[in-house]
Structures are given as C-alpha cells and as structure tokens.
Amino acid sequence: MMGNKMSGICLKEDCTACKLCQNICPKGCIDFKEDELGCIYPKINYDLCIKCGLCEQVCPSLNPIKLNKKSNSVYAAYAVDKSIRETSASGGIATTLYHLANKKNWMVSGCYLNDDFEAVQIVTSNSDMYDRFKNSKYVYSDISLCFDAIKLNLDNGVTTLFIGVPCQVAAIKRKIEKHRQYNLLYTVDIICHGFAPTSYFKSHIKSIREKSHKTINSIFFRDPNYKTNNFVFSLYDKNECIYHKKVKDNDVYQIGYHKALIYRENCYNCKYAQDRRIGDLTISDFSGFGQKAPIENFLSENISCIIVNNDKGHYLLNSLLNENLIKAVKRPPSEAYDYEKQLKHPSIAHELRNEFKEKYKQMKDFEFACKSTLRKKMIANSLINFFCLVEIKSFVSGILPTKLKNIIKNRL
Ligand SMILES: Cc1cc2nc3c(=O)[nH]c(=O)nc-3n(C[C@H](O)[C@H](O)[C@H](O)COP(=O)(O)OP(=O)(O)OC[C@H]3O[C@@H](n4cnc5c(N)ncnc54)[C@H](O)[C@@H]3O)c2cc1C
C-alpha cells in the first residue's frame, strides 16, 4: 500500500489526521510529523512495524463508515438560556447538549484551546469545561485522547456524547462500531468547511503576540463581545482586548481560513461534505433561515440549524425540547440543503492555493506566505473599508443640520 502519494496509511489527500492508526498500532510505531506544508501525517517506524495491517484496517478513509440517509427533519433552534446563546457560536445547541448530558449523567467530548493554543478534544464529566468548549475554533483539533476514553466509558456502561466535525465522528465510529455497547454512543457532526493546520494558527498568534508585547490568555474566533455572528477574531490579555478583527479587516489567518486558502489537503476532498450525514444530529449556522418560508414568532439572531439524521438524533432533539433547553421549529429542508455549501460539496480551493503552497514550501513562514499571496485581496479590503467609512461620514454629514454639525466638531 505504500507509495509517494501515501500519507503512510491512506492517500495523503484523504488523511484527516484523526490518529486512529496511531491509537490502534500494537507496537506504538506510528508518529505524526509535519510535512513541507506544515500539515501533520502519520510516519511509520518500519524498524518496529510488524506489518499486522491493523492501521489500514481501521483507517476511516480506507474503510468508509456508512452514512445516514438524507434527512428531511430540518429545524431552526436556539438555546432558551440567553447567556448560552449569546456566547456560543450560533444558537448554542452544542452547549445545551452538554447540559442535557450533565442532567443524564453522561460523559461528553468537547474541544478547547490549551495553553499552547492547540485545539484539543477531550472526554469529560466536568461541567466547568463547557464554557471552554463553547464557540468554534477554526483550526484542526486533535481527538486522539477521545478513542480510549470513549471505549472505556462504553466498557463501563457510561453513555457518551461525541460532538465534533464529520471526519472526527467517522474516526470515533470506526473505533467503537463493533463495541457491544455501541448503542451508548451518541454523535453530533458539526458542519465544517475545513481545518487549517495547527502550525499556521500558532505562527499567527506568535506574530500578533510579538507585535503587541502582551501575554495572550484567551482567544475567540467569534467574540461574543462583538456578537458571535459578526465573526470577530480577538485576543485578550486577561480582560484587556489586545487585538480584534473581522475577516474583512485583513486578519491574514481569518481571510486565509474563510477563503479556503489554507486547509489541510483532505478538506478539499472531504467525503462528508454532502447531504447524507455521519452524526445522529448535524448542527451548523443557519444561513438559509427564512429564505423559503416566513419566520413566525421565532428569534432571527443566534440561530442554529439542526438536522435530525436517525432515531438517536430524534431522541437527542426531543430530550432537549422536553427539558426546555432549546426552542426549535421545523423548517423547509431546502433552507438547509440549498444554502449550506458543505451539504453539497467540499470547499473549493482558493484560486491562489498553489501560489500559497509554493511560498510556504520556500520560506516555511505562514504569515509571509499567506500575506503575500493575499496581497491584492487585502489591498482591496482596505480600499473598501476606507470608502465605506468615507461614504458613511458624508451620508451622516449630509443629513445633520449645520448647527448640530458645528457642535459635534467643536466637541471632538
Ligand atoms: C472548523 C469548523 C468549521 C465550521 N464550518 C461551518 C460551515 O462551513 N458552515 C456552518 O454553518 N457552520 C460551520 N461550523 C459550525 C459553526 O461554527 C458552529 O459550531 C455551529 O453552528 C454550532 O454552534 P453552537 O452555537 O451550537 O456551538 P457552541 O455551543 O458554541 O459549541 C461549540 C461546539 O463546537 C465544538 N468545536 C469547536 N471548535 C472545534 C474544532 N476545531 N473541532 C471540533 N469541534 C469543535 C465544541 O467542542 C462544541 O461542541 C464550523 C465549525 C467548526 C469548528
């Protein structure tokens, strides 16, 4: 099976770095190393390898998991608790699922940023972690700690809820699918347009930290202080905000991420970006909400989309409703399927992706490679921002009476 295009186990363009191969290897001879683009792939130590083939047998890319049938159960939903929904990525559905699990004494998995700014998924019953799981981290997250923890839970008869992006749900299912207590595993897939490598994110944070001469204690990809649906990326030194930018404000990582320039190769080839889903539930933002039918007696901000994919999914949704943790309303399925690109196809690589790759390979410097590739886009953004400001200023000045304008001028 080995060849130039191989990641070590599967084809490189299919490897999601789920690390299940490493988890299963009886000789511990699989390690993950960065390639010339800063993305991690498995490397096998052939001096130790006994060629048992287990790594290939478990690889979810080589042995795809069966997907659910396309579902017509599409809901708009939000957390009843205002403080949850205003601090979560969209409607706070993942966070309410954690609270539901807590009431039922289940264990949950969630993703948090550790002190080294690496996104890590853990399995826990500690409700203090729920706040750290909240909000999307738009970067690769490592689920290697979850495999044995979830298996142990099921061995002990403990129901476990796994929430993660689809390729992660696939890996967890591969690990557990033959378990006699498989019915105790609930899965929720988060619609995902791509994972950028940890190395890019860390190098971006390092560059901001060096310029600011500050310590960085917390990071938001969708800062609740600016309303999460504005996608403001912000860094804090304790309570002091030392950096905050929207995508169009030229944060180089954000543009590279949201414009599909900087993902792992497998994301452009994602098997799960389609209308047949892998989790019991699918959750996402809801860009198509209200497009096909009027919105009646329902909030229109901080809304998530929930797709219920099977009986376990119905059980989760009904439990959230019965516990009065969320409000949900059924919506025309086309509001999800027509408007969410990742329900149709994987992200399409930015037209300058090859240029970015070449620059990164030459310099091994993310900031340089991304900034210089996106130079024209960033200049265009600056011009747009500048002219919008000028336009707003002239509009306001045009409608204010001269007397009032003079008062304001004198005050400033
Ligand atoms: C990498 C990524 C890409 C996404 N792309 C899209 C998209 O294209 N379209 C769309 O509609 N929605 C996308 N989303 C989903 C969206 O950002 C929200 O996560 C989703 O709407 C759920 O919101 P919530 O309020 O219920 O989550 P919250 O209650 O805020 O909880 C956040 C949940 O996300 C999990 N999470 C956070 N970061 C990661 C990560 N890096 N890896 C795995 N799990 C993570 C947390 O563990 C938690 O379960 C993406 C999310 C991620 C993490």
The ligand as an SDF file (V2000), in Angstrom:
LIG
                    3D

 53 58  0  0  0  0  0  0  0  0999 V2000
  -13.7850   24.0010   11.9680 C   0  0  0  0  0  0  0  0  0  0  0  0
  -15.2240   24.4000   11.8660 C   0  0  0  0  0  0  0  0  0  0  0  0
  -15.7830   24.7370   10.6300 C   0  0  0  0  0  0  0  0  0  0  0  0
  -17.1470   25.0800   10.5420 C   0  0  0  0  0  0  0  0  0  0  0  0
  -17.6920   25.3770    9.3080 N   0  0  0  0  0  0  0  0  0  0  0  0
  -19.0300   25.6630    9.2190 C   0  0  0  0  0  0  0  0  0  0  0  0
  -19.6480   25.9270    7.9600 C   0  0  0  0  0  0  0  0  0  0  0  0
  -18.9960   25.8830    6.9110 O   0  0  0  0  0  0  0  0  0  0  0  0
  -20.9760   26.2300    7.9360 N   0  0  0  0  0  0  0  0  0  0  0  0
  -21.7340   26.2800    9.0780 C   0  0  0  0  0  0  0  0  0  0  0  0
  -22.9280   26.5650    9.0020 O   0  0  0  0  0  0  0  0  0  0  0  0
  -21.1780   26.0280   10.2750 N   0  0  0  0  0  0  0  0  0  0  0  0
  -19.8410   25.7130   10.3660 C   0  0  0  0  0  0  0  0  0  0  0  0
  -19.2900   25.4340   11.5810 N   0  0  0  0  0  0  0  0  0  0  0  0
  -20.1860   25.3120   12.7270 C   0  0  0  0  0  0  0  0  0  0  0  0
  -20.4680   26.5850   13.4630 C   0  0  0  0  0  0  0  0  0  0  0  0
  -19.3010   27.3920   13.5560 O   0  0  0  0  0  0  0  0  0  0  0  0
  -20.9440   26.2410   14.8930 C   0  0  0  0  0  0  0  0  0  0  0  0
  -20.0040   25.4070   15.5140 O   0  0  0  0  0  0  0  0  0  0  0  0
  -22.2300   25.5070   14.8840 C   0  0  0  0  0  0  0  0  0  0  0  0
  -23.2030   26.3250   14.3280 O   0  0  0  0  0  0  0  0  0  0  0  0
  -22.6330   25.0990   16.3210 C   0  0  0  0  0  0  0  0  0  0  0  0
  -22.8900   26.2200   17.0490 O   0  0  0  0  0  0  0  0  0  0  0  0
  -23.3360   26.1430   18.5690 P   0  0  0  0  0  0  0  0  0  0  0  0
  -23.7100   27.5300   18.9760 O   0  0  0  0  0  0  0  0  0  0  0  0
  -24.3240   25.0520   18.7200 O   0  0  0  0  0  0  0  0  0  0  0  0
  -21.9520   25.6880   19.2560 O   0  0  0  0  0  0  0  0  0  0  0  0
  -21.4220   26.0470   20.7150 P   0  0  0  0  0  0  0  0  0  0  0  0
  -22.4910   25.8240   21.7100 O   0  0  0  0  0  0  0  0  0  0  0  0
  -20.7230   27.3580   20.6740 O   0  0  0  0  0  0  0  0  0  0  0  0
  -20.3170   24.8860   20.9010 O   0  0  0  0  0  0  0  0  0  0  0  0
  -19.2020   24.7700   20.0250 C   0  0  0  0  0  0  0  0  0  0  0  0
  -19.0460   23.3200   19.6660 C   0  0  0  0  0  0  0  0  0  0  0  0
  -18.0690   23.2020   18.6420 O   0  0  0  0  0  0  0  0  0  0  0  0
  -17.0480   22.2820   19.0460 C   0  0  0  0  0  0  0  0  0  0  0  0
  -15.8150   22.7240   18.3930 N   0  0  0  0  0  0  0  0  0  0  0  0
  -15.2840   23.9670   18.4200 C   0  0  0  0  0  0  0  0  0  0  0  0
  -14.1750   24.0100   17.6810 N   0  0  0  0  0  0  0  0  0  0  0  0
  -13.9610   22.7580   17.2180 C   0  0  0  0  0  0  0  0  0  0  0  0
  -12.9440   22.1680   16.4320 C   0  0  0  0  0  0  0  0  0  0  0  0
  -11.9110   22.8700   15.9550 N   0  0  0  0  0  0  0  0  0  0  0  0
  -13.0350   20.8530   16.1710 N   0  0  0  0  0  0  0  0  0  0  0  0
  -14.0750   20.1110   16.6520 C   0  0  0  0  0  0  0  0  0  0  0  0
  -15.0780   20.6230   17.3810 N   0  0  0  0  0  0  0  0  0  0  0  0
  -15.0090   21.9390   17.6680 C   0  0  0  0  0  0  0  0  0  0  0  0
  -17.0320   22.4030   20.5580 C   0  0  0  0  0  0  0  0  0  0  0  0
  -16.4330   21.2840   21.1570 O   0  0  0  0  0  0  0  0  0  0  0  0
  -18.5240   22.4960   20.8400 C   0  0  0  0  0  0  0  0  0  0  0  0
  -19.1110   21.2310   20.7990 O   0  0  0  0  0  0  0  0  0  0  0  0
  -17.9310   25.1010   11.7090 C   0  0  0  0  0  0  0  0  0  0  0  0
  -17.3720   24.7920   12.9590 C   0  0  0  0  0  0  0  0  0  0  0  0
  -16.0330   24.4230   13.0380 C   0  0  0  0  0  0  0  0  0  0  0  0
  -15.4500   24.0610   14.3800 C   0  0  0  0  0  0  0  0  0  0  0  0
  1  2  1  0
  2  3  1  0
  2 52  2  0
  3  4  2  0
  4  5  1  0
  4 50  1  0
  5  6  2  0
  6  7  1  0
  6 13  1  0
  7  8  2  0
  7  9  1  0
  9 10  1  0
 10 11  2  0
 10 12  1  0
 12 13  2  0
 13 14  1  0
 14 15  1  0
 14 50  1  0
 15 16  1  0
 16 17  1  0
 16 18  1  0
 18 19  1  0
 18 20  1  0
 20 21  1  0
 20 22  1  0
 22 23  1  0
 23 24  1  0
 24 25  2  0
 24 26  1  0
 24 27  1  0
 27 28  1  0
 28 29  2  0
 28 30  1  0
 28 31  1  0
 31 32  1  0
 32 33  1  0
 33 34  1  0
 33 48  1  0
 34 35  1  0
 35 36  1  0
 35 46  1  0
 36 37  1  0
 36 45  1  0
 37 38  2  0
 38 39  1  0
 39 40  1  0
 39 45  2  0
 40 41  1  0
 40 42  2  0
 42 43  1  0
 43 44  2  0
 44 45  1  0
 46 47  1  0
 46 48  1  0
 48 49  1  0
 50 51  2  0
 51 52  1  0
 52 53  1  0
M  END
$$$$
